[in-house]
Structures are given as C-alpha cells and as structure tokens.
Amino acid sequence: MTTITATAAPTPTTGRSLWADAWRRLRKNRMAVVCGALFVAIASFCIAGPPLAAAIAGLDPTQIDADVGASAPSAAHWFGTDTLGRDMLTRVMMGGRIALLVGLVTTLVALVIGVSWGAIAAYSGGRTDEAMMRIVDILYGFPTVVFVIVIMGTFQTKSLLVLFALIGAISWLTMARIVRGQVLSLRHRDFVEAARAIGARPSRVLFRHIVPNTLGVVIIYATLTLPQVMLVEAFLSFLGLGVQAPRASWGTLVTEGSSQIIVYPWLLIFPGLVMGLTIFALNFLGDGLRDALDPQTRKE
Amino acid sequence: MLRLILARAFGGFVVLAAVATISFFLLRAAKGGPFDEERNVPPEIQRNIEERYHLRDPLWKQYTHHMAGMLTFDFGHSMKRQQTVNEIIATHFPYSITLGVMSILIAVALGVSAGVVAAWKRNTWTDYAMMTVALLGISIPSFVLGPLLIAGFALHLHLLPPARVEGLSSYILPALALGLIYAGTIARLSRGGMLETLNQDFIRTARAKGLSERAVVLRHALRIGLVPVLTYLGPATAALVSGSFVIEKIFQIPGLGFFFVTTIAERDYPVLTGVLTFYIAFLVLLNLLVDIGYGLLDPRIRDKR
C-alpha cells in the first residue's frame, strides 16, 4: 500500500481565510476601524478610569460635597459636579461600567435565544419553521418594551438579573432571522451529511457542526444588538424602571441631567455625549463588520 | 390577496386574545393589589370594594368576565378614577395619535428623501455624509435629544413652546425628538432598497427606452425601492408607541403613554390590561393595513396567493 503524499505543487497564490479576508476589508473601511478603537477607548476609560482618577486626583464618585454643589466643568472636575457636589467624570465612568455590563450580558442572553431559535427553526423546517418564524414576525410588530415596562413596573424589582433576562428576551428577533437564513443554506452541505452519516444526533449536528459556521454573522449582529440593548436599558432607566439607585447607569445620569438642562447643562451633555458616542461607534463598527464579513449584504 | 388578508386578520385576533390573557395573569401574579395604599378601612368596606370589582370571585370567573368584556370593547371601570377605561383612552389617545402621526410624517419625509438622494448619488460624499448623519440620528436617544431641543429652540431661541400642549406648534419639538431615530433607519432602508431596485432588469429596460435618469428613479424605481420602508413601518409604529412613553413625559403631553407610565405602579388592573390591549389592537390593525399596502405597491406580491 502506498502512502499518499501531497503531490500538487504549492499554488502561487495563497488562499485567504474568511477571517483574513474580512480583516483586510474591514481595515479598508477606515471609519469603522476608528469607531472600533473609539469603543475600546471608551470601555477602558470606564473600566480603568475610576481607580486611576482616585489615585491621581483623589476623585470619588460617591463623595458628596454640599459646599461645592453643582459646579461647571473645571480643572479639578473635568465634567463638572452634580447638584450634590459629586464628581461627574467618575460618575460617568461608573455609569458606563453598569451600562456596558447590562449591554454585554443582555446581548449574550439575546444571542443565546436568537441563535437557538433561528437554528432550530431552520433545521426542523416545514411547519415548525413556519410557526416559529411567524412568532418572530408578530413580535416584530409588537411594542415589546412596553411589556418590560409593565413587568418592571408591577413587580417593582431592583434586581439586575431580571433586567438582563427581560431585555434579552425582547432583543433576539433579528438574530433569529439571520441565523435561520444561514442555517438554511448550510444544512444540506456535505460536512453536515457526513456528520449525520456517522450517526450524530440532530442536536449534535446542529449545535456542534452547523451553528459554529454561523459565527461570522453572529458576531456582526451581536455588535449591532449591543447598542440597541444599551438604548433599551437607558430608556427603562429614564422611566425609573431600569437600573435602580444606588447603582447608576448612563440612562439614570441622563435622567437626572435632563431635569436640570437649563441651569446645569453639563449634567445632561456629558453622559449623553459619551453614551451617544458609544452607541454610534458600535453601530458604525457593526455596519463595517457586516460589509466586511457578509458579502451578500455588502454595499456595491 | 383576500385570503392573505383574512388569514392575517385571524392571526391578529389570536394575538389579541393572547395579549389580553397574558396581561391579565401577569398583573395578578405580581404582589400587591390596587387597594393596598388605601388607608385602613373597615373590613366590610374593603370587602364591598373588592366585590364591586369582582376581585373576590375565583380567578377563572374574573378571567372569563374580563375576556367577555374585551369582546364587546368594554374594558371596564377604573379602580382608581371616576372614569371607565374607554373614557380614559378617549381622553388621552388623541394627543398620542397626533404626536405619532407627526413623528411618522417627519421620519418618512426626511428618511425617504435622504435615502433616495444617497442612492442616486451613491458612493459620493453626499452619500457618505447623509448616511453618517442617519447613523448619528439612530444613535442619539430621544430622551437626550428631547431636552436639548427644548433648551435650544424653546428656551434660547424662543421659537416654539417648550412643553405642554397649546396648539399644533407644541407638537413640533416632541415629534422631532421622537421621529429622528426612525428617520435614520428609514434613510438606510430606502437607500438599500433603491440600490437593489436600480440594479434590476426592468430598470435597465426603462433606461434602454431612453427615459431620463430622473424619471427612472422617481417613477420606476421608487415604488419598488420603498417596499422595505413600508415593511419597517409596522415595527416602527410599535417602537413609536414605546418611544412616546418617554417623549410625552419629557414634554408633559397628556397622552396615553404618559398616563400609562405614571399610573403603572397603581396596579389599576382594568386600566393596565385595557390600555395594553387597546395598543395591541391598534398595532394589529395597522400591520394589516401595511400588508394591504404591499399589494398596492408591488404587483409581484399582489398576484402571489
């Protein structure tokens, strides 16, 4: 028996993997790269900022100083202070931590529901698929946030876990649609037939062989879900139904600021600006990723 | 087409029944009732109050009573106010619908014109600038934009009233704050839809006939290119409903959304379930109209059975 060796001469053009190709295309979209960097910068500003500010300038977001009261941005307090004399720079950082935490965990929840829903629908096919996707269609036309408002309002809970679950439970629709489309195009491919032929159970075929191949679009839509759920969280916090005191997110800071807009405009402008920038950066990055990773939806 | 409409109408009915059921049981599952905050009343009075609102009946009886009411558009009487739920809706909804219609008009007018121009001048600076502005619009939350608009246009420039309703001009700022997010999305959708349509064969035919670019874009492509925008109007109106909760609060507009968020903690069962069901009924009806609208815009959908 002869051993088979690779006899074909190495091709002169080296093949590019999906990821290398995508990275190359993403880099060409300079704005998307800038926005990605901006998001990383804001995230590290929020995560590393408070201890740094405490060590260097002795700033503490919880320190109440009634003598100072609300003061305009200055050398000591770059973002000014709020009506209780608390430093706004560190408060915005701390608010960002909560906002990002809620955003990331909630996106993860939405991702798990959306991917499973879409993958199961597509893989089952037929009636099941039709029924599952009809439910998605119906929920699309629903003011789902109102249901979160009702639940948060009637149960009066302060738990962040409930908030994660509820916002996640209404934010998976687009993910489900996109993943379904991907799985539909993958489910009759040879490697899937092969997995089935060696006797893998359907759930194994689906979640070990098919779903990992949808990773590209999942990343794109996770990037686009993140700003969306951050907006929902801020929205709920604005109504007093999201993140509750003593925790503060950008949403709660904006709420406090919006009632003081005439006298102390910096209380709205800084948290609003940082939140707007974050959401804009994520949206732009998500768009860039979609153009780079998903050739079908690429702009001409 | 008729069959499709009937099927959708039936589906809408099922959804409504589900919403009425879920909201009924959800509210009763929450701790506390509508009369918890009353001062100590003698037990007899407490019992009378609860009997008046059928709260002492077994749950299934309350539920059938509730559902029977829904079927006849009778949402019951408020437990906190001297009004029926229907009266509450009639008082507050006109404000919300005025605000909603104005926001949608602003969103569609701005969004479609920006999207069509961007597609027309694709991959030029005009296109990039417009799409960046659109994305910016999507990223600024309405409750940041709202107070900024008040500060700018009402308090500094004295152009428009800052809050409360004193005529139609009072709606301009809140409608802008509410509509701009959707204008951004509509701009992106109409650009995408137009680009896809402009690549199709029937457009090449129109060009080959020697029509001007203007006629090709406005007369032939626009109709099909705007189908994605129409699809989005359903979800947009749904989002507009929840968005109005915040905007009405900021601008002190006595609409249904403002009423809803300020009374939610009162657990006024008939009001909460009634208003919720009313909102969903409204949206179901609207989505049905959107479905019919498709057929009118795109003959390919109309002829499909």
Chai-1 contact restraints between the chains, C-beta under 6 A:
chainA,res_idxA,chainB,res_idxB,connection_type,confidence,min_distance_angstrom,max_distance_angstrom,comment,restraint_id
A,I138,B,V15,contact,1.0,0.0,6.0,A-B,restraint_1
A,Y140,B,P235,contact,1.0,0.0,6.0,A-B,restraint_2
A,G141,B,G234,contact,1.0,0.0,6.0,A-B,restraint_3
A,G141,B,P235,contact,1.0,0.0,6.0,A-B,restraint_4
A,G141,B,A238,contact,1.0,0.0,6.0,A-B,restraint_5
A,G141,B,L283,contact,1.0,0.0,6.0,A-B,restraint_6
A,G141,B,N287,contact,1.0,0.0,6.0,A-B,restraint_7
A,F142,B,A238,contact,1.0,0.0,6.0,A-B,restraint_8
A,P143,B,A238,contact,1.0,0.0,6.0,A-B,restraint_9
A,P143,B,V241,contact,1.0,0.0,6.0,A-B,restraint_10
A,P143,B,S242,contact,1.0,0.0,6.0,A-B,restraint_11
A,V145,B,S242,contact,1.0,0.0,6.0,A-B,restraint_12
A,V146,B,S242,contact,1.0,0.0,6.0,A-B,restraint_13
A,G153,B,I264,contact,1.0,0.0,6.0,A-B,restraint_14
A,G153,B,A265,contact,1.0,0.0,6.0,A-B,restraint_15
A,T154,B,L27,contact,1.0,0.0,6.0,A-B,restraint_16
A,T154,B,A30,contact,1.0,0.0,6.0,A-B,restraint_17
A,F155,B,A30,contact,1.0,0.0,6.0,A-B,restraint_18
A,L231,B,P141,contact,1.0,0.0,6.0,A-B,restraint_19
A,A234,B,P141,contact,1.0,0.0,6.0,A-B,restraint_20
A,F238,B,F143,contact,1.0,0.0,6.0,A-B,restraint_21
A,F238,B,V246,contact,1.0,0.0,6.0,A-B,restraint_22
A,L239,B,V261,contact,1.0,0.0,6.0,A-B,restraint_23
A,V254,B,V144,contact,1.0,0.0,6.0,A-B,restraint_24
A,S258,B,P147,contact,1.0,0.0,6.0,A-B,restraint_25
A,I261,B,P147,contact,1.0,0.0,6.0,A-B,restraint_26
A,I261,B,A151,contact,1.0,0.0,6.0,A-B,restraint_27
A,I262,B,L155,contact,1.0,0.0,6.0,A-B,restraint_28
A,L268,B,P147,contact,1.0,0.0,6.0,A-B,restraint_29
A,G272,B,V144,contact,1.0,0.0,6.0,A-B,restraint_30
A,G276,B,S139,contact,1.0,0.0,6.0,A-B,restraint_31
A,G276,B,I140,contact,1.0,0.0,6.0,A-B,restraint_32
A,I279,B,S139,contact,1.0,0.0,6.0,A-B,restraint_33
A,F280,B,S139,contact,1.0,0.0,6.0,A-B,restraint_34
A,N283,B,L135,contact,1.0,0.0,6.0,A-B,restraint_35
A,N283,B,S139,contact,1.0,0.0,6.0,A-B,restraint_36
